[in-house]
Amino acid sequence: MRFSCGGFTFALRLNHTMSDGLGLVQFLNAIAEFVQGSELTAPSVLPVWRRELLSARKPPRITCLHHEYEQVVDTNNDNNNKHEILRSFFFGPKEIRAIRNHLPPHSSASTFEVLTACLWRCRTRALALDSNYPVRVSCLFNGRGLHDLHVPNGYYGNVVAYPAAVSKAGKVCTFPLVYALELVKMAKAQVTAEYFRSVADLMVIKGRPMYTVPGSFFVSDVRHLGLHTVDFGWGKPVYGGAAVSFPNISFYMSFKDGIVVPICLPQGVMERFEEELKTMTDEPLGGSFDDRPFKISSML
């Protein structure tokens, strides 16, 4: 699509059965190389299609906990999932700093972990679930950099997993933000080569189950995929990332000096979510750290 200013939008769809985001960017960069260099006969990074590298073991064996694939019955019957609306939220240095003010001093956590904990908490509060209702946050992680997984350079396939943190809604809503943060960090720590192989084996043993949807919130950080650097000959894009979000799924995308996160929620829930988020991102005059004691012993 071309705009009156002379710019244009390039859009496509990705089927995760074939590839992940990094594979997609590799494909786009290959196209860009051919567009800019007419004498090229092959892309600089040759494609690798060896999908058998991530096949299940023989015999398959599930060696890790996979909360993201637990089959549960949805007991939340308030029809919250009707008439969803989509809104995007910007998190710059000021907003991230304000969220960190809700954490213990000198708390060690990445921006991704802090933002995920905050959104999970605000979203859970906005949904107004029963305090004993199990809620999950699943973080999409790419395993290409895991040495023991032996994914070759140029691999086009799918190398992602969705490790989940799980808790009761009441704890996420009422405990200090650091509680949700530590659960997010625990989920992230599960990402090993063994975890990926256990997922592949689970797919065989349990017949490719769908990931758990009731009470789940999925986040995918696409800021570092390289979409913002793909150049078809007209210069680097102003924006590169997902066009929309979906119910239960949000993407973290770079924009100027911050992060844009699209959120999809029902109208009434969205209004409560915005109120909760405002309390987290308004910088207080004094300290806001909630130092109530708590202990994380395990995930449900």
Buried (B, 14 or more C-beta within 10 A) or exposed (E): EEEEEEEEEEEEEBEEEBBBBBBBBBBBBBEBBBEEEEEEEEBEBEEBEEEEBBBBEEEBEBEBBBBBBBEEEEEBEEEBBEEBEEEEBEBEEEBBEBBBBBBBEEBEBEBBBBBBBBBBBBBBBBBBBEEEBBBBBBBBBBBBEBEEBEBEEBBBBBBBBBBBBBBBBBBBBBBBBBBBBBBBBBBBEBBBBBBBBBBBBBBBBEEEBEBBEBBBBBBBBBBBBBBBEBBBEEEEBEEBBBEEBEBBBBBBBBBEEBBBBBBBBBEEBBEBBBEBBEEBBEEEEEEBBBEEEEEBEEBE
